[in-house]
Each structure stands twice: as structure tokens, then as C-alpha cells.
Amino acid sequence: MQAIDVQTDDGLTLRAHLWHATQAQGAVLLPPAMGVKQDYYFAFAAWLHGRGYTVATFDYRGMGASRPAGSLAQLKADLFDWARDYEAMIDLLTERSPDQPLYVVGHSLGAQLPGMLRNKDRIAGLVSVAAGSGYWRDNAPPTKRVVLYFWYVAVPLFTRLFGYFPGRRLKKVGDVPAGVMLQWRKWCLNPRYHVGAEPGLADAFAKARFPLVALSITDDEMMTLRGTQTLVDFYTGSARRIERIAPQDVGARRIGHFGFFREQFAATLWPKIPQLLASF
């Protein structure tokens, strides 16, 4: 594993990690979920590298190892900026592995952004894990019970008070730049999520041509099958399908929204990823 600094096209520095494989089968980018640091994916990245892939992880600007010194309230960033960070990582992998196909294994938010990318034509295939539309009516019941308080009270109140969303103190999501959180709020209150909230995004998603397989977890406490179907169907120009995964399929009591990348599933769930990548 090599820690590297990656420059975005607007001059920011991201901290990323790279597992480089000689004679690789391909390069894989692991973009994180909202509020999740890249080290959460390190074990899976190392495992996938051991199966012959060059793998990269990163933190979006303002998050984890890419958080600047000083107050997060000083950072001006939104989800379009995070898409630029994503693009910088695709550029990096294209440069480091120019002759290899480039795949994305996106967790939650990491699978919601690829249709927005200006260099999405470089993606050879997307595996979406526990991802879907964030529209609140598409949330699973445990999340839906509290989400309106979150969007209409907690987010506007505490973001205005602190200048960023202090999720670490609230034990919700984690600390997130104000622009990111307020834009995400706008998306989650729109029935068509980001495609409905942002002009031009429907066309951008329709131009994607990479194949897509979405892994939908039956006991996901945040995302429903309906939400996953909504997100998948934004990619109108792509070959796409959904696979459902239940805990009992792998002899587990629970998987949930965050479980797929835990080491306990190295022998059961993780092998599905190289199988899917080889099918693209």
C-alpha cells in the first residue's frame, strides 16, 4: 500500500492510497460512502489487490485524510466538487494503469456520482454496493422514521450554527462540509434525487455507457430495493441489473448498509466482486 497525494483540477490536494499490481487484470477505484473514511475499505482493497487488481482508495475533500488543517467551516465544497475529486482519481488510475480496464466498486454515495463525471467514458464497469436514490420516501423504515427531523431540523440548524455539519458530535454521518450537506439535503428531498434536483444531470446519466450491476442488501437499514431501482434506472444508456443479497445467503445474521466491506465476509461476499468485474 502506497500513500499518495492527488491534485484536483482546481488545485486541492487529496490523500489517497494505491495498491499497485504488476500484470494486473484491471484497476479498481473504491469511492467511499457519505461520511465514511477510506481506511474502512483498506482490508477489502488489499484482498482485491491479492486477486490481481490495482486498487485505489481516497477521501473526498474535507473528509478523513483529505480534511484541511483548521476549521472545516472554511472549506467551500459541494457534491459537484466531490465529483471533481472522483475524476482526479480516475485520471490517476488511467495514468498509472493505461493499458488496463478501469472499474468502479462504489459504496452508497460512491455509486451515486459516476453518471455526473466528465470522464465517465473511461469506466469499464460499475459495481454498486448498497446504493440507491437518497430520496427520503425511498429510505428503509429505520431511516425513514427519523429522516424528516434530520433534514428539516438537525441539518439546517447545526450546519448554520457551526458552519459545517458536526456529525461527529451528533453521531450522525460524520463531519461534512456545509455545501456538501446542504446540497445532499436538496437531493434527498427531491423525488428524483440528484437527477431531479440538478439541471442537466438526467442527460449526463443517460450518456453513461458502462455496464452496471447493483448489489441490493435485503436487510439494509437505509436503502430499499425501490431506491436502488430508481438509481439504476437513471443510467438509461447502460446495460444494468440488480442482484439481491440476503444475510442467510452467506450464513450471516446481518449484513446491513455497511457490512459488505467487513472482513467477516472475505470468504463469502467479497469473491462476488472479481466475478462481476470479469463479466464486464
TAWOKA-V190061 format. One line per field, one symbol per residue. ss: DSSP state (H for helix, E for strand, - for the rest). phi: phi as a letter, one per 30 degrees, with the letter a starting at -180 (. if undefined). burial: # if it has 9 or more other ideal C-beta (glycine too) atoms within 8 Angstrom, else .. A space follows every 10 residues. Layout:
# TAWOKA-V190061
ss = ???
phi = ???
burial = ???
This chain:
# TAWOKA-V190061
ss = -EEEEEE--- --EEEEEEE- -----EEEEE -------HHH HHHHHHHHH- --EEEEEE-- ---HHH---- -HHH----HH HHHHHHHHHH HHHHHH---- -EEEEEE-HH HH-HHH---H HHEEEEEEE- -----HHHE- HHHHHHHHHH HHHHHHHHHH HH-EEEHHHH ----EEEHHH HHHHHHHH-- --HHHHH--- HHHHHH---- EEEEEEE--- --E-HHHHHH HHHH-----E EEEEE-HHHH --------HH H-HHH----- HHHHHHHHH-
phi = .cdbcbcddc jdcccbbbcc cdhddlcbcc dddeicdddd cddddddddd cjcdbbbacd eichdcdddi dddddcabdd dddddedddd edddddbdcc dccbccched ccceddddcd ddddlbccch baddeddcdd eedddcddde dcbddddddd dciadddddd hbijdbeedd ddddeeddcc echddddcej deddddddbd dbbccccdcd dcccdddddd deddddccdb acccbceddb icdacidcde cdddcdccde dddddddddd
burial = ...#.###.. ...######. #..####### ####.###.# #########. ..######## ####.###.. .#..#.###. ########## ####.##..# .######### #######.## ..######## ######.### ..##..#..# #..###.##. .######... ...####### ########.# .####.#... ##.###.#.# ########## .###..#### ##.##..#.# .#..###..# .#..###### #...#..### ..##.##..#
